[in-house]
């Protein structure tokens, strides 16, 4: 099964949630999750980002979902991408 973004949507893989020093994964309310991600797929109308780009995104504009075993996938619109992070 293949998952692809459509229109102005961008499929991203968010950086993993931060674990505690002892290795426990804390609930979302108790952890800080970076607003950084890697672009996995872009819709046909997206012009500013490309697959493989590292981006900073607006967490309020995300649509979280579970696809397979990957809890870090999310979808946002191109407008939800704040910056492309260069090397």
Steps between C-alpha positions, in 0.01 A plus 500: 500500500634843401422831667537818293411862570253674269434862399672747732563242771838388629558163669771525765677264738540686828810461711435245778369613838761565765552216749585546866857443621401154621366412154129525576278656237302769681141597410462785249396744773827442686740503206639747256467397139714685252321676215750358254425235239606346172275533195384158378256596223367820342178568313496611138429866587787536752780728376720594797611165646624172354524141616793458739504864620539560874233747609367689801120474518210653692377228740150653517445428130575127507270210429639200692412150396632147531609333175654160551734503799628858456357735769715790379321564170286811467348717228501878479440750223788677333403811698568302821869474411683792664849444362717261303816418695814514288832330552 
